[in-house]
Structures are given as structure tokens and as C-alpha cells.
Amino acid sequence: MARRKRRKIIKPKPLSMPKVYQCPRCGAETLSIQFKKIKGESFHKLAIVKCGTCKLYLELTVPQVFTEIDVYGKVIDLANEGRLEEMIGEHTLGSEEE
């Protein structure tokens, strides 16, 4: 008697977060987000947002639990409110309690 051939199980690859985002000012896919620790601060970190096309540079102080997508959402919110250009001039944003 012949055995039945087993069908190979194909497992889907896990989805990964993007490394580069769309810039709200110029629309190019060149916005990168990096994090740096703040000395003496255990609850916040510094998020640095850079665009390679329009040279957008923004520093935001965010809670420690924020990821890149959370910071990108905050940048998009600032752009929709029309506050992005004034935040670029200041270079920093205090943490907002919601």
C-alpha cells in the first residue's frame, strides 16, 4: 500500500514595521525616525525626525513607550494642525499630557 503524500504547510512571514515614512511636508518617502536617550531621564526619550528630501529636522521629547509609528503619528498630527512649521523653529516639544 502506498502512503498519502503530505502537503507542505506554508507559514506566513510576520509583518515588519517600515523603516522609512512619507514626509508630511514634501510627500517623499524619505522620513526617518531615530531615538536617543536623555541623560538623567528615565521616563522620556528624544525622537529625531529627519527628511532626506526637504531637510525637515525635528526633535520631540516623547514617553519611553513610544515607537517609531507613534512618533510618526504625532508628526502627522502636528502637520494637520498647522503647527509643524513652528515646531521646526523650536526644535523641541515638551511632553503633552493627554
Backbone as JSON, one array per atom type, in Angstrom:
{
  "sequence": "MARRKRRKIIKPKPLSMPKVYQCPRCGAETLSIQFKKIKGESFHKLAIVKCGTCKLYLELTVPQVFTEIDVYGKVIDLANEGRLEEMIGEHTLGSEEE",
  "N": [[0.84, -1.19, 0.0], [0.42, 2.21, -0.71], [1.55, 5.25, 0.74], [-0.13, 8.28, 1.62], [0.77, 11.41, 0.25], [2.17, 14.02, 2.11], [1.05, 17.36, 2.5], [2.87, 20.33, 2.21], [3.13, 22.68, 4.76], [2.72, 26.09, 4.6], [3.97, 28.74, 6.25], [2.95, 32.04, 7.05], [4.96, 34.98, 6.64], [5.98, 37.1, 9.31], [4.67, 40.41, 9.67], [6.54, 43.4, 9.28], [7.55, 46.52, 10.72], [7.67, 49.61, 8.91], [10.74, 51.21, 7.9], [11.17, 53.66, 6.77], [9.28, 56.58, 6.23], [6.5, 58.52, 4.85], [6.98, 61.89, 4.15], [5.31, 64.61, 5.68], [5.53, 67.2, 4.76], [6.87, 67.41, 2.19], [6.06, 65.12, 0.84], [7.61, 62.98, -0.01], [9.02, 59.67, 0.27], [11.01, 59.63, 2.42], [11.37, 60.03, 5.14], [12.87, 59.58, 8.21], [13.12, 58.12, 11.48], [14.69, 58.36, 14.56], [15.88, 57.34, 17.8], [17.1, 58.68, 20.88], [18.62, 58.42, 24.07], [17.87, 60.37, 26.96], [19.93, 61.95, 29.21], [19.74, 61.31, 32.67], [17.01, 61.08, 32.66], [14.41, 58.92, 32.98], [11.89, 58.36, 32.09], [11.33, 59.49, 29.65], [12.31, 59.93, 26.19], [14.35, 61.09, 23.43], [13.16, 61.83, 20.3], [14.23, 61.91, 17.02], [13.44, 63.34, 14.04], [13.9, 63.16, 10.63], [13.99, 64.36, 7.27], [15.1, 63.35, 4.16], [14.77, 64.66, 1.75], [13.48, 67.3, 1.85], [14.88, 68.33, 3.94], [13.76, 68.45, 6.5], [13.9, 68.75, 9.97], [13.38, 67.67, 13.16], [13.0, 67.6, 16.64], [11.63, 65.72, 19.18], [10.41, 65.31, 22.45], [9.44, 62.43, 23.86], [7.35, 59.94, 25.52], [8.84, 57.0, 27.07], [7.71, 54.61, 26.14], [6.9, 55.0, 23.53], [6.93, 54.13, 20.06], [8.39, 54.04, 16.73], [6.25, 54.39, 14.95], [4.37, 55.65, 16.55], [5.57, 58.14, 17.01], [5.64, 59.05, 14.38], [2.91, 59.33, 13.94], [2.41, 61.44, 15.71], [3.85, 63.48, 14.44], [2.41, 63.7, 12.06], [-0.03, 64.55, 13.13], [0.76, 67.09, 14.1], [1.33, 68.31, 11.64], [-1.21, 68.32, 10.45], [-2.57, 70.01, 12.15], [-1.32, 72.34, 11.58], [0.88, 73.17, 12.96], [3.4, 72.29, 12.51], [5.48, 73.73, 11.2], [6.09, 75.75, 13.06], [7.05, 74.17, 15.12], [9.36, 73.19, 14.03], [10.98, 75.4, 14.09], [11.39, 75.69, 16.83], [12.64, 73.31, 17.56], [12.27, 71.53, 19.7], [9.87, 69.74, 21.66], [7.85, 69.73, 24.43], [6.65, 67.1, 26.56], [3.32, 66.15, 26.07], [0.54, 65.94, 28.1], [-2.15, 63.86, 27.9]],
  "CA": [[0.0, 0.0, 0.0], [1.16, 3.47, -0.8], [1.14, 6.3, 1.7], [-0.57, 9.54, 1.07], [1.81, 12.43, 0.3], [1.8, 15.15, 2.97], [1.11, 18.68, 1.91], [3.76, 21.2, 2.98], [2.45, 23.82, 5.39], [3.42, 27.34, 4.36], [3.68, 29.71, 7.3], [3.14, 33.42, 6.57], [6.03, 35.75, 7.27], [5.43, 38.17, 10.16], [4.78, 41.76, 9.12], [7.51, 44.24, 9.97], [7.27, 47.94, 10.66], [8.52, 50.27, 7.92], [11.87, 51.98, 8.4], [11.11, 54.98, 6.15], [7.89, 57.01, 6.15], [6.22, 59.62, 3.93], [7.12, 63.2, 4.78], [4.08, 65.4, 5.56], [5.78, 68.48, 4.11], [7.18, 67.3, 0.76], [5.38, 63.96, 0.27], [8.55, 61.95, -0.43], [9.18, 58.55, 1.2], [12.37, 59.74, 2.92], [11.34, 60.47, 6.54], [13.4, 58.57, 9.12], [12.93, 58.44, 12.89], [15.69, 57.74, 15.42], [15.7, 57.63, 19.22], [18.28, 58.83, 21.74], [18.31, 58.51, 25.5], [18.12, 61.65, 27.61], [20.64, 61.69, 30.47], [19.03, 61.65, 33.88], [15.56, 60.99, 32.42], [14.08, 57.51, 32.78], [10.53, 58.21, 31.58], [11.21, 60.1, 28.33], [13.44, 59.81, 25.28], [14.36, 62.09, 22.39], [12.91, 61.3, 18.95], [14.77, 62.79, 15.99], [12.74, 63.1, 12.78], [14.65, 63.8, 9.54], [13.59, 64.08, 5.9], [16.25, 63.46, 3.28], [14.49, 65.47, 0.57], [13.24, 68.72, 2.16], [15.73, 68.66, 5.09], [12.97, 68.63, 7.71], [14.59, 68.26, 11.15], [12.5, 67.92, 14.29], [13.3, 66.83, 17.84], [10.47, 65.63, 20.06], [10.56, 64.56, 23.68], [8.29, 61.53, 23.9], [7.46, 58.93, 26.58], [9.72, 55.88, 26.79], [6.99, 53.52, 25.49], [6.57, 55.34, 22.15], [7.69, 53.5, 19.0], [8.54, 54.92, 15.56], [4.93, 54.69, 14.37], [3.73, 56.63, 17.43], [6.2, 59.44, 16.73], [5.16, 59.45, 13.05], [1.53, 59.8, 14.15], [2.49, 62.76, 16.34], [4.3, 64.42, 13.41], [1.27, 63.89, 11.16], [-0.99, 65.39, 13.86], [1.29, 68.45, 14.08], [1.18, 68.83, 10.29], [-2.63, 68.56, 10.21], [-2.96, 71.18, 12.95], [-0.61, 73.51, 11.07], [1.89, 73.55, 13.94], [4.68, 71.64, 12.18], [6.49, 74.73, 10.88], [6.54, 76.43, 14.28], [7.8, 73.21, 15.91], [10.68, 73.08, 13.41], [11.74, 76.53, 14.58], [11.73, 75.48, 18.24], [13.44, 72.09, 17.59], [11.91, 70.6, 20.75], [8.49, 69.76, 22.1], [7.66, 69.11, 25.72], [5.66, 66.02, 26.51], [1.95, 66.61, 26.27], [-0.29, 65.04, 28.86], [-3.46, 63.75, 27.29]],
  "C": [[0.88, 1.25, 0.0], [0.64, 4.47, 0.22], [0.7, 7.54, 0.95], [0.53, 10.59, 1.25], [1.33, 13.6, 1.16], [1.96, 16.47, 2.25], [1.97, 19.58, 2.8], [2.99, 22.4, 3.49], [3.31, 25.06, 5.2], [3.01, 28.34, 5.43], [3.89, 31.12, 6.76], [4.25, 34.12, 7.34], [5.4, 36.84, 8.15], [5.64, 39.53, 9.51], [5.76, 42.58, 9.94], [7.11, 45.71, 9.8], [8.18, 48.59, 9.62], [9.64, 51.07, 8.58], [11.85, 53.42, 7.89], [9.64, 55.33, 5.93], [7.74, 58.16, 5.15], [6.26, 60.94, 4.68], [5.83, 64.0, 4.61], [4.29, 66.72, 4.84], [6.0, 68.34, 2.61], [6.54, 66.1, 0.08], [6.3, 62.85, -0.19], [8.67, 60.87, 0.66], [10.61, 58.55, 1.76], [12.44, 60.17, 4.38], [11.83, 59.33, 7.42], [13.27, 59.07, 10.55], [13.96, 57.65, 13.69], [15.42, 58.15, 16.86], [17.05, 57.77, 19.91], [17.81, 58.93, 23.18], [18.64, 59.92, 25.99], [18.78, 61.34, 28.95], [19.82, 62.15, 31.66], [17.51, 61.56, 33.77], [15.22, 59.53, 32.13], [12.7, 57.31, 32.17], [10.35, 58.77, 30.17], [12.46, 59.81, 27.51], [13.28, 60.85, 24.18], [14.17, 61.4, 21.04], [13.39, 62.33, 17.94], [14.14, 62.38, 14.66], [13.47, 63.88, 11.69], [14.05, 63.4, 8.21], [14.79, 64.31, 5.01], [16.03, 64.37, 2.09], [14.39, 66.96, 0.92], [14.01, 69.19, 3.39], [14.93, 69.04, 6.33], [13.75, 68.02, 8.87], [13.76, 68.65, 12.36], [12.92, 67.03, 15.44], [12.09, 66.88, 18.75], [10.84, 64.84, 21.3], [9.29, 63.75, 23.86], [8.45, 60.56, 25.07], [8.29, 57.73, 26.12], [9.03, 54.77, 26.0], [6.66, 53.81, 24.03], [7.49, 54.58, 21.19], [7.77, 54.48, 17.82], [7.19, 55.31, 14.98], [4.16, 55.68, 15.24], [4.27, 58.04, 17.19], [5.74, 59.95, 15.37], [3.73, 59.97, 13.14], [1.5, 61.18, 14.77], [2.92, 63.82, 15.34], [3.16, 64.72, 12.44], [0.2, 64.77, 11.84], [-0.53, 66.85, 13.88], [1.11, 69.08, 12.7], [-0.29, 69.16, 9.99], [-3.15, 69.76, 10.98], [-2.3, 72.46, 12.44], [0.49, 73.98, 12.0], [3.27, 72.99, 13.62], [5.77, 72.67, 11.93], [6.98, 75.47, 12.12], [7.32, 75.48, 15.19], [9.21, 73.03, 15.34], [11.57, 74.22, 13.9], [12.19, 76.35, 16.02], [12.69, 74.32, 18.41], [13.09, 71.14, 18.72], [10.44, 70.78, 21.1], [8.42, 69.08, 23.44], [6.61, 68.03, 25.62], [4.29, 66.57, 26.84], [1.17, 65.56, 27.03], [-1.67, 65.02, 28.27], [-4.43, 63.07, 28.22]]
}
